[in-house]
Amino acid sequence: MIRGVVLDYGTGRPLARVLAGTWEVMVAPPPYFYVVSVGGSRNPSPGHRADGWNEITARDAAVGAPVFLEPFDPETKMRLGELRSTRTDLRGDYRFFSLPPGTNRLLSTFEFEHPGEQAIETARAPTVSLKEGAETVQDVDLYVR
């Protein structure tokens, strides 16, 4: 059985009956939200509940947020090259291409057009270490003063 849940109004009502077998379910959140996790009884996750229902978590995406990447030397605490920037897509995802290996700091914010070293330091931007030939995934929080 599939049911909808209205978080503020209770547990919802059954939407449809499903025959026995293997099913694929697509989760389509409203625009500007994205699915964070889906639990299943075969692969228990934090969203899997003892009553057999699974919870789906959706988050609000920061659409169009600027993301800055600063090549950084942690020993000298200095910028090593040009500051790169991109923007997040409709899911809040971002990508940088053709990056050299090394340490970088990441900052996502609407506060600065072109943040200087001190602004990135003040924002406590997280560092990410890039290795040659490897793809790296790094979440970054939106900085607000």
Secondary structure, 3 states (H helix, E strand, C coil): CEECCCCCCCCCCEEECCCCCCCCCCCCCCCCEEEEEECCCCCCCCCECCCCCECEEEEECCCCCEEEEEEEECCCCEECCCCEEEECCCCCCCCCCCCCCEEEEEEEECCCCCCCHHHHHHCCCCEEEECCCCCCCCCCCEECC
